[in-house]
Amino acid sequence: MTAAFSLPAPAKLNLFLHITGRRPDGYHLLQTVFQFLDHADTLHFALRADGDLTLLPELPSIPADSNLVLRAARLLREATGCRLGADIVLDKRLPMGGGIGGGSSDAATTLLGLNKLWSLGLAEDRLAELGLALGADVPVFVRGRAAWAEGVGEQLTPVEIPENCFLVLTPRAHISTADVFRHPQLTRHTPAITVAAFLAGGGGSTLRNDCENVVRTLSPEVTAALDWLSLHGHARMTGTGACCFLDCPDRATAEALLAQSPIPGFVARGVNRSPAHTALAALG
């Protein structure tokens, strides 16, 4: 049993996001591709034998009962009957409500980390099943491979795609996913494509984020970020926003653009294997 270690909780990008329909229960059907970034939160785990679970620092905007890290820890313990505890410290780098998966990634890394810390030995499929109860994006972080996703985002097919460099802008805006998905102007019937067509480049310029036009009406900050990036290439929004990104030929180009940007952001490389899984494998 490992007494203490740290794991990253990486950001992700939706390289496109199509809404292809709606289920009878109101959930939207999606097609998207998730790719991880080498830019991450970090979670530090230390074993407690007394069963207590602690998380520092406290996030004033998120009540403890709603915090995905603590929810993931409690869910894992309830599912396994484990009586051990943990001290967890979260170094937060990823913006909340940014569409880059910060909360979902933190939850997934918590499941992966505590499965290791507590020597539970749960298989990936079981951890992904538990993760789905926390949010539709959690399983892709649990599985740790760039993926084509369908359904509500939980039907995953691993893909190998170019690991490009991205400039990611983080406008100071918090986008409500619920507001986006209930908006009357949201496109909900984009024709489905195949993963083979995507990998072959058949989607071309028809690949887009169906949430973008709605978010533009809701957020002048996101609109400004997309408009500025569009001056330099094909600007895209990830998830339901607020983060926006641009594919760059190399890190130097991305860094130069970031230095000119009126909007804060960061430069990162897309990776097909989650840095959390890479770090976990190094622990042995």
Legacy VTK file of the C-alpha trace (Angstrom):
# vtk DataFile Version 3.0
C-alpha trace
ASCII
DATASET POLYDATA
POINTS 284 float
0.000 0.000 0.000
1.448 3.386 -1.053
1.431 5.931 1.783
1.528 9.151 -0.270
1.826 10.227 -3.901
0.601 12.832 -6.405
-1.259 12.527 -9.704
-2.226 15.065 -12.386
-5.835 15.700 -13.374
-5.442 16.860 -16.984
-7.537 19.213 -19.042
-9.318 17.970 -22.153
-10.502 19.519 -25.382
-13.559 18.640 -27.411
-12.081 18.851 -30.910
-15.655 19.137 -32.162
-19.081 18.718 -30.582
-22.182 17.753 -32.542
-25.634 17.349 -31.024
-27.425 14.672 -33.021
-30.692 14.283 -31.128
-32.378 13.995 -27.782
-33.411 11.019 -25.658
-36.931 10.691 -24.217
-35.522 11.605 -20.789
-34.313 14.946 -22.137
-30.590 14.167 -22.311
-28.911 15.256 -25.535
-27.159 12.786 -27.826
-23.663 13.841 -28.832
-20.765 13.052 -31.073
-17.391 14.416 -30.043
-13.688 13.654 -29.807
-11.904 14.097 -26.480
-8.180 14.710 -26.377
-6.188 15.350 -23.204
-3.744 18.203 -22.635
-0.425 18.198 -20.802
-1.829 20.968 -18.577
-3.437 19.821 -15.349
-4.577 20.216 -11.777
-2.567 18.109 -9.316
-3.991 15.984 -6.505
-1.842 14.837 -3.595
-3.009 11.734 -1.701
-1.928 10.608 1.770
-3.317 7.583 3.593
-5.311 7.876 6.800
-6.063 4.790 8.856
-8.808 6.493 10.898
-11.279 6.635 7.993
-11.476 10.429 7.762
-11.569 12.133 4.367
-10.187 15.645 4.112
-9.750 17.979 1.142
-7.661 21.151 1.125
-7.930 23.910 0.246
-11.643 24.535 0.600
-13.280 26.031 -2.488
-15.673 28.701 -1.154
-17.822 28.598 -4.292
-18.400 24.830 -4.002
-20.069 23.331 -0.901
-18.342 20.196 0.418
-21.352 18.037 -0.457
-21.114 19.176 -4.092
-17.346 18.900 -4.455
-16.614 16.197 -7.026
-13.380 15.118 -5.347
-15.116 14.327 -2.062
-18.125 12.848 -3.845
-15.822 10.526 -5.803
-13.977 9.480 -2.638
-17.198 8.729 -0.773
-18.692 6.880 -3.731
-15.621 4.668 -4.047
-15.667 3.883 -0.351
-19.389 3.074 -0.357
-18.999 0.818 -3.398
-16.167 -1.182 -1.844
-16.833 -1.065 1.883
-13.349 0.335 2.430
-12.825 1.863 5.880
-9.592 3.707 5.161
-9.414 7.468 4.774
-7.256 9.999 2.984
-5.921 13.523 3.143
-6.262 15.058 -0.322
-4.720 18.345 -1.407
-5.854 19.878 -4.698
-3.559 22.260 -6.576
-6.071 23.957 -8.857
-4.832 25.270 -12.216
-7.784 24.553 -14.504
-10.582 27.129 -14.591
-13.950 26.020 -13.269
-16.813 26.106 -15.750
-14.383 26.349 -18.641
-15.397 23.306 -20.678
-11.969 21.680 -20.261
-13.141 19.107 -17.756
-11.589 20.407 -14.546
-14.141 18.979 -12.110
-14.638 15.745 -14.038
-10.893 15.222 -14.332
-10.416 15.858 -10.602
-13.118 13.264 -9.858
-11.543 10.686 -12.176
-8.062 11.201 -10.732
-9.570 10.800 -7.266
-11.063 7.433 -8.257
-7.778 6.318 -9.820
-5.676 7.622 -6.962
-7.740 6.191 -4.103
-8.055 2.846 -5.903
-4.245 2.803 -5.716
-3.900 4.320 -2.227
-6.382 1.910 -0.671
-5.161 -1.120 -2.705
-8.710 -1.826 -3.880
-7.742 -3.372 -7.215
-10.911 -2.277 -9.024
-10.815 -2.753 -12.788
-11.022 0.191 -15.157
-14.531 -0.774 -16.254
-15.813 -0.621 -12.674
-14.104 2.708 -12.008
-15.606 4.130 -15.215
-19.040 2.870 -14.154
-18.679 4.666 -10.830
-17.415 7.759 -12.625
-20.485 7.925 -14.843
-22.596 8.414 -11.709
-20.597 11.610 -11.093
-20.839 13.037 -14.613
-20.892 12.070 -18.284
-17.302 13.280 -18.852
-15.755 11.371 -15.937
-15.394 7.973 -17.698
-13.125 9.318 -20.459
-10.725 10.610 -17.805
-10.908 7.293 -15.938
-10.069 5.345 -19.096
-7.320 7.766 -20.015
-7.287 7.474 -23.802
-8.238 10.015 -26.445
-11.651 8.912 -27.603
-14.493 9.242 -30.029
-17.594 9.631 -27.860
-21.289 9.119 -28.544
-24.473 8.732 -26.530
-24.380 11.363 -23.790
-20.594 11.178 -24.011
-20.192 7.841 -22.250
-19.869 5.530 -25.289
-16.137 5.685 -25.917
-13.948 4.389 -28.740
-10.202 5.002 -28.329
-8.613 6.917 -31.230
-5.086 7.883 -32.200
-4.954 11.448 -33.488
-2.160 14.000 -34.015
-0.762 15.385 -30.752
-0.752 19.024 -31.773
0.098 22.152 -29.833
-2.779 24.402 -28.782
-3.245 27.925 -27.591
-6.123 27.848 -25.095
-7.767 31.103 -23.989
-9.593 31.221 -20.661
-12.032 34.141 -20.726
-13.285 35.171 -17.309
-16.760 33.786 -17.797
-18.646 30.881 -16.260
-21.006 29.181 -18.693
-23.940 27.209 -17.314
-24.147 23.904 -19.194
-27.811 23.621 -18.222
-28.568 27.046 -19.717
-26.860 26.072 -22.976
-28.675 22.746 -23.363
-32.124 24.184 -22.656
-31.642 27.223 -24.912
-34.285 27.344 -27.686
-31.706 28.277 -30.335
-29.464 25.257 -29.703
-28.896 23.066 -32.772
-30.123 19.573 -31.852
-30.276 17.603 -35.100
-26.839 17.674 -36.713
-26.500 14.619 -38.996
-24.356 11.893 -37.445
-20.951 11.116 -38.931
-18.761 8.055 -38.491
-15.518 7.752 -36.595
-13.909 6.484 -39.813
-14.942 9.660 -41.648
-13.501 11.787 -38.854
-10.193 9.932 -38.820
-9.976 10.166 -42.604
-10.528 13.913 -42.427
-13.885 13.611 -44.117
-15.588 15.971 -41.697
-13.508 18.919 -42.850
-14.941 22.338 -42.107
-18.342 20.810 -41.312
-16.958 19.769 -37.909
-17.946 22.389 -35.352
-19.199 22.930 -31.845
-22.998 23.097 -31.958
-23.014 24.985 -28.643
-20.903 27.867 -29.926
-23.650 30.065 -31.396
-25.704 29.825 -28.202
-22.704 30.614 -25.997
-21.909 33.618 -28.186
-25.371 35.019 -27.357
-24.828 34.368 -23.641
-21.246 35.565 -23.189
-19.512 38.591 -24.712
-16.271 37.337 -23.129
-16.374 34.075 -25.087
-17.331 35.957 -28.238
-14.296 38.208 -27.815
-11.997 35.212 -27.342
-13.316 33.405 -30.420
-13.148 36.558 -32.531
-9.527 37.245 -31.515
-8.431 33.663 -32.158
-10.205 33.747 -35.528
-7.770 36.430 -36.642
-5.045 33.768 -36.455
-6.750 30.567 -37.653
-9.645 28.200 -37.044
-10.941 29.144 -33.585
-12.965 26.589 -31.658
-14.758 26.401 -28.325
-14.460 23.323 -26.124
-17.474 21.738 -24.447
-20.059 24.338 -23.532
-17.310 26.923 -22.982
-15.913 29.194 -21.818
-12.443 28.092 -22.988
-11.570 28.529 -26.658
-8.600 27.159 -28.562
-6.490 27.352 -31.675
-4.411 24.589 -33.248
-0.851 25.913 -33.699
2.023 24.544 -35.788
4.409 24.536 -32.796
4.810 25.731 -29.206
6.843 28.804 -30.193
3.992 30.052 -32.399
1.455 29.412 -29.661
3.585 31.192 -27.045
4.053 34.190 -29.344
0.300 34.472 -29.890
-0.392 34.127 -26.162
1.986 37.018 -25.498
-0.145 39.170 -27.829
-3.515 38.005 -26.545
-5.746 40.455 -24.657
-7.326 37.418 -22.946
-5.505 35.132 -20.483
-4.726 31.563 -21.421
-2.095 28.862 -21.635
-0.196 26.758 -24.159
-0.424 22.959 -24.053
0.156 19.916 -26.187
-2.612 17.466 -26.986
-1.858 13.945 -25.758
-3.632 10.678 -26.525
-2.743 9.053 -23.201
-3.810 10.821 -20.041
-0.939 12.185 -17.947
-2.768 10.724 -14.934
-2.345 7.211 -16.340
1.269 7.862 -17.247
1.980 8.983 -13.691
0.015 6.094 -12.202
1.981 3.566 -14.260
5.234 5.099 -13.017
4.174 4.367 -9.429
4.179 0.658 -10.279
LINES 1 285
284 0 1 2 3 4 5 6 7 8 9 10 11 12 13 14 15 16 17 18 19 20 21 22 23 24 25 26 27 28 29 30 31 32 33 34 35 36 37 38 39 40 41 42 43 44 45 46 47 48 49 50 51 52 53 54 55 56 57 58 59 60 61 62 63 64 65 66 67 68 69 70 71 72 73 74 75 76 77 78 79 80 81 82 83 84 85 86 87 88 89 90 91 92 93 94 95 96 97 98 99 100 101 102 103 104 105 106 107 108 109 110 111 112 113 114 115 116 117 118 119 120 121 122 123 124 125 126 127 128 129 130 131 132 133 134 135 136 137 138 139 140 141 142 143 144 145 146 147 148 149 150 151 152 153 154 155 156 157 158 159 160 161 162 163 164 165 166 167 168 169 170 171 172 173 174 175 176 177 178 179 180 181 182 183 184 185 186 187 188 189 190 191 192 193 194 195 196 197 198 199 200 201 202 203 204 205 206 207 208 209 210 211 212 213 214 215 216 217 218 219 220 221 222 223 224 225 226 227 228 229 230 231 232 233 234 235 236 237 238 239 240 241 242 243 244 245 246 247 248 249 250 251 252 253 254 255 256 257 258 259 260 261 262 263 264 265 266 267 268 269 270 271 272 273 274 275 276 277 278 279 280 281 282 283
